[in-house]
Amino acid sequence: MLTLKLIYDSPEQIVAGLEKKHFADAEATIRRVMAIDAERKAAQQKKDAASAEMNKISKSIGALMAQGKKDEANAAKAQTGELKQAVATYEQEMDAKEQELTNLLLTIPNVPYAIVPEGASAEDNLAVTLGNWPNQPMADAIAKNGAVALRDWDSATDEQIADERLHRNTGGEPLAPHWELAKKYNLIDFDLGVKISGAGFPVYIGQGARLQRALINFFLAEANKAGYTEIMPPTVVNQASGYGTGQLPDKEGQMYHCEVDDLYLIPTAEVPVTNLYRDVIIDEDKLPIKNCAYTECFRREAGSYGKDVRGLNRLHEFSKIEIVRIDTPEHSDASHKEMLAHVEGLLKKLELPYRILRLSGGDMSFTAALCYDFEVYSEAQHRWLEVSSTSNFDTYQANRLKCRYRRNEDKKVVLCHTLNGSALALPRIVAALLENNQTKDGIRIPAALQPYFGDDMIR
C-alpha cells in the first residue's frame, strides 16, 4: 500500500497517478486519508498529554503522604484514576483511527510510473517489441516509433501472412485450433476434467503430460542458468500472505477460499515466494534476491465465458513458473529490464511469434507501478494470448509486507522494491506451440525443448 510519507510529500502527483489508473474519487480519497491521519495524531497527542500528566501527579502522591497531606494525596490518586481512564479512551480512539486508516489505504491502488501510457483499456496498451513475426512492416513501425498502440495494429495483414505461412506447413490443410489438435493426438481430455472437477480443469495424457513436464523443466533450467534460486512453496496461504502481496481484499472473488481453515489457494507463486520476506530486514549486500518457483495456480475466473475461454485459453488450474525479485529502489529498474530480457529469451528459444506490451494505466493490475505483458500469437485462432505479466511494484507490496533492507552507507532501514513475472505460464504456451507448429506429419517440437521432451515431433 502507499506510504503516508509518499502521500504527504506529493499529494497532487499521487492523485494524478490514481486518476491515470482510473481510480474513482482519487482526490477525495487522498483528502480522507490525511483527515483520518490527522484525527489519529490528535488522539495520540491527547493520550500522550494525559499520560504525562498522570505520571507527574503519580510521582507527587508519595511526597504528599510523607508530608501528612492525606486528603491531597487521595485527591491526586482519584485524579490519576480519571487520567488513566482518559488514556485508555484515547488509545481506543487512536487504534480505531489507525484501523480505519489502514482499511482505507488497502483500497487504494499503486501509483503508476510516468512511463505508463494513458488509457482506459487494453486497446490503449503499447506494443514496444515484436519478435519471431513475419510482418516486417509492423516490426519496422515499432522500431521507428518505439511503440504502436494496439488500436492501430493491422491485424488483418498479420493474420493473412500467418495463414499463408502455416498453410505451407500443413500442405494446404485448414489450420486446427489446439483443442482439436489435443483430441487428434490424444494430448488433453477436457471432458474428463469436467467429469472429475468441472470446466477449466483439463486432464493431460501421454505426450500432452510429457509436453507439460518438458516445459516446466525447461523453464526451471533456464531460470537456474540466469541465477534464480528455486523455491518449492506451499500452494495454500493464510490471510496475512494474501494481504501482503495485494491479492486480498479479494474484490473480484478470484481466489479459492478454504473457509474451514481460512486458507486460500494461490493464484500465482508470487504470493508465497514474496511472503518469504514478510517482516524481514535484509542486509543490502544480499540484494537483489532472485527466486523462481514452479507451482500449480488456481483462479476462479468468475464471469468467464465464450470463445475466448475455450480449450486452454482460460483455466481454473494451471502450471506456471514464476520469477520474483527483492531489490533496492536504485536497482529495481535494472532488475525489471533483466527480467523482461529473460522472458523474451524463453519465447525466442521456443520460436513463438510474440509481442511485448507496456500496459496502460487502465489495464494495469491493482498493485503494479509498471507492467509489461508478453503475448504469443495463436495462428489458428488469429489472436494474441497473454503468457506473462512482468511487473515492478515499487514499495507498494513491501510496505504491506514490511519487507525492508538495511543500507550499507548509513545503516538506515528502508523499504525494498518487489518485482515478479511469469516465466512462463504453460496453458497458452502449449496452445501456441500446438497451433503454430502443426504440420502434415504431426506437431514439431522446437529444438530448445527437444532434450526435455525426448523427441522432435508429436505424432
TAZIGI-V213808 format. One record per residue. N is the residue number from 1. RES is the residue in one small letter. OMEGA is omega in whole degrees, -180 to 180 (none if undefined). Layout:
{{N	RES	OMEGA} {N	RES	OMEGA}}
//
This chain:
{{1	m	-179} {2	l	177} {3	t	178} {4	l	179} {5	k	179} {6	l	-180} {7	i	-179} {8	y	-178} {9	d	-175} {10	s	-177} {11	p	-180} {12	e	179} {13	q	179} {14	i	180} {15	v	180} {16	a	179} {17	g	179} {18	l	177} {19	e	176} {20	k	176} {21	k	179} {22	h	175} {23	f	-175} {24	a	175} {25	d	-177} {26	a	-177} {27	e	180} {28	a	-179} {29	t	179} {30	i	175} {31	r	-180} {32	r	176} {33	v	-179} {34	m	-179} {35	a	179} {36	i	178} {37	d	177} {38	a	178} {39	e	178} {40	r	179} {41	k	179} {42	a	178} {43	a	180} {44	q	178} {45	q	178} {46	k	179} {47	k	-179} {48	d	180} {49	a	180} {50	a	178} {51	s	180} {52	a	179} {53	e	179} {54	m	179} {55	n	-180} {56	k	-178} {57	i	-180} {58	s	-180} {59	k	-177} {60	s	-174} {61	i	-180} {62	g	-180} {63	a	180} {64	l	178} {65	m	180} {66	a	180} {67	q	-180} {68	g	-179} {69	k	-174} {70	k	-179} {71	d	179} {72	e	178} {73	a	178} {74	n	178} {75	a	178} {76	a	178} {77	k	179} {78	a	-180} {79	q	178} {80	t	176} {81	g	178} {82	e	180} {83	l	178} {84	k	178} {85	q	179} {86	a	178} {87	v	179} {88	a	179} {89	t	180} {90	y	177} {91	e	178} {92	q	179} {93	e	180} {94	m	179} {95	d	180} {96	a	179} {97	k	177} {98	e	180} {99	q	178} {100	e	179} {101	l	179} {102	t	-180} {103	n	179} {104	l	180} {105	l	179} {106	l	-180} {107	t	-175} {108	i	-179} {109	p	175} {110	n	-180} {111	v	-178} {112	p	175} {113	y	-178} {114	a	-178} {115	i	-179} {116	v	-179} {117	p	173} {118	e	176} {119	g	-176} {120	a	-173} {121	s	-179} {122	a	179} {123	e	-179} {124	d	175} {125	n	-179} {126	l	172} {127	a	-176} {128	v	179} {129	t	176} {130	l	-177} {131	g	179} {132	n	-173} {133	w	-175} {134	p	-176} {135	n	-177} {136	q	178} {137	p	179} {138	m	177} {139	a	178} {140	d	-180} {141	a	178} {142	i	180} {143	a	-178} {144	k	-174} {145	n	-178} {146	g	-179} {147	a	174} {148	v	178} {149	a	-177} {150	l	179} {151	r	179} {152	d	-175} {153	w	-177} {154	d	-173} {155	s	-178} {156	a	179} {157	t	179} {158	d	-178} {159	e	-179} {160	q	-180} {161	i	180} {162	a	179} {163	d	-178} {164	e	-178} {165	r	-177} {166	l	177} {167	h	176} {168	r	-180} {169	n	-176} {170	t	180} {171	g	178} {172	g	178} {173	e	177} {174	p	179} {175	l	-179} {176	a	173} {177	p	-172} {178	h	-180} {179	w	175} {180	e	178} {181	l	179} {182	a	179} {183	k	-178} {184	k	-176} {185	y	178} {186	n	-177} {187	l	-175} {188	i	177} {189	d	-179} {190	f	-179} {191	d	177} {192	l	177} {193	g	177} {194	v	180} {195	k	-175} {196	i	-172} {197	s	-175} {198	g	179} {199	a	179} {200	g	179} {201	f	-175} {202	p	174} {203	v	178} {204	y	-172} {205	i	171} {206	g	-179} {207	q	177} {208	g	177} {209	a	179} {210	r	178} {211	l	176} {212	q	-178} {213	r	179} {214	a	180} {215	l	179} {216	i	-179} {217	n	178} {218	f	-178} {219	f	179} {220	l	179} {221	a	179} {222	e	178} {223	a	178} {224	n	177} {225	k	-178} {226	a	174} {227	g	178} {228	y	176} {229	t	-176} {230	e	178} {231	i	171} {232	m	-173} {233	p	170} {234	p	176} {235	t	168} {236	v	-178} {237	v	177} {238	n	-177} {239	q	-177} {240	a	179} {241	s	178} {242	g	178} {243	y	-176} {244	g	-178} {245	t	173} {246	g	175} {247	q	175} {248	l	-3} {249	p	-174} {250	d	-173} {251	k	-174} {252	e	178} {253	g	-176} {254	q	-177} {255	m	173} {256	y	-175} {257	h	173} {258	c	-166} {259	e	-177} {260	v	-178} {261	d	-178} {262	d	177} {263	l	-176} {264	y	171} {265	l	-172} {266	i	173} {267	p	-178} {268	t	178} {269	a	174} {270	e	-173} {271	v	-179} {272	p	-176} {273	v	178} {274	t	-180} {275	n	171} {276	l	-173} {277	y	175} {278	r	180} {279	d	-179} {280	v	172} {281	i	-173} {282	i	173} {283	d	-177} {284	e	-178} {285	d	-178} {286	k	-179} {287	l	-1} {288	p	170} {289	i	-178} {290	k	180} {291	n	171} {292	c	-179} {293	a	168} {294	y	174} {295	t	161} {296	e	-180} {297	c	-174} {298	f	179} {299	r	-178} {300	r	-180} {301	e	-178} {302	a	177} {303	g	-179} {304	s	178} {305	y	176} {306	g	-174} {307	k	-177} {308	d	-180} {309	v	-177} {310	r	177} {311	g	-178} {312	l	-173} {313	n	177} {314	r	-175} {315	l	174} {316	h	175} {317	e	-179} {318	f	180} {319	s	180} {320	k	171} {321	i	-177} {322	e	171} {323	i	-176} {324	v	176} {325	r	170} {326	i	-171} {327	d	174} {328	t	176} {329	p	-177} {330	e	-174} {331	h	-172} {332	s	178} {333	d	177} {334	a	177} {335	s	-180} {336	h	180} {337	k	177} {338	e	178} {339	m	177} {340	l	180} {341	a	179} {342	h	-180} {343	v	179} {344	e	179} {345	g	178} {346	l	-179} {347	l	176} {348	k	-179} {349	k	177} {350	l	175} {351	e	-179} {352	l	173} {353	p	-176} {354	y	170} {355	r	178} {356	i	-178} {357	l	168} {358	r	-172} {359	l	176} {360	s	-179} {361	g	-177} {362	g	-178} {363	d	-179} {364	m	177} {365	s	-179} {366	f	-170} {367	t	-172} {368	a	171} {369	a	178} {370	l	-176} {371	c	172} {372	y	174} {373	d	171} {374	f	178} {375	e	174} {376	v	-176} {377	y	175} {378	s	-169} {379	e	177} {380	a	-179} {381	q	-177} {382	h	178} {383	r	178} {384	w	-178} {385	l	179} {386	e	179} {387	v	179} {388	s	165} {389	s	-177} {390	t	-165} {391	s	167} {392	n	-178} {393	f	-177} {394	d	-180} {395	t	-171} {396	y	177} {397	q	-177} {398	a	178} {399	n	176} {400	r	-175} {401	l	-168} {402	k	177} {403	c	-172} {404	r	175} {405	y	-180} {406	r	-178} {407	r	-180} {408	n	-169} {409	e	-175} {410	d	179} {411	k	178} {412	k	179} {413	v	-177} {414	v	-178} {415	l	174} {416	c	163} {417	h	176} {418	t	180} {419	l	174} {420	n	178} {421	g	175} {422	s	-178} {423	a	10} {424	l	172} {425	a	-169} {426	l	-167} {427	p	-176} {428	r	171} {429	i	178} {430	v	179} {431	a	-178} {432	a	179} {433	l	-179} {434	l	-174} {435	e	-174} {436	n	-177} {437	n	179} {438	q	177} {439	t	180} {440	k	-178} {441	d	-177} {442	g	-179} {443	i	-177} {444	r	175} {445	i	179} {446	p	-175} {447	a	-177} {448	a	-177} {449	l	-174} {450	q	179} {451	p	-179} {452	y	-180} {453	f	179} {454	g	180} {455	d	180} {456	d	-178} {457	m	163} {458	i	-174} {459	r	none}}
//
